[in-house]
Amino acid sequence: MSNAIHATPQRRRRTLDQELGLVREAIIMVATGGASRVVLAGLHFGARLIAPARRLAAVSEVRIVPLRRPDGIGFDIAIERAGD
């Protein structure tokens, strides 16, 4: 994860875009009933993804749950059905 700190701006942007794509796919999976909960673990930019993820989740009637890692490195996000 420390590699993200030393990466070029282009690589950081690409990683951020990829992680947002994972969030979108997880939201779709939960919203369509493919899973009741999805956890995306070890995200480099998880904290920066919370706001856009919550906007996407609100439209899809799912919720975003930030999960802080005990080691303080990285970030996990759970996507859950809003009614559960």
PyMOL commands that set and color helices and strands:
alter all, ss='L'
color gray80, all
select helices_A, chain A and resi 2-6+9-31+46-60
alter helices_A, ss='H'
color red, helices_A
select strands_A, chain A and resi 37-43+62-67+75-81
alter strands_A, ss='S'
color yellow, strands_A
deselect
rebuild
show_as cartoon
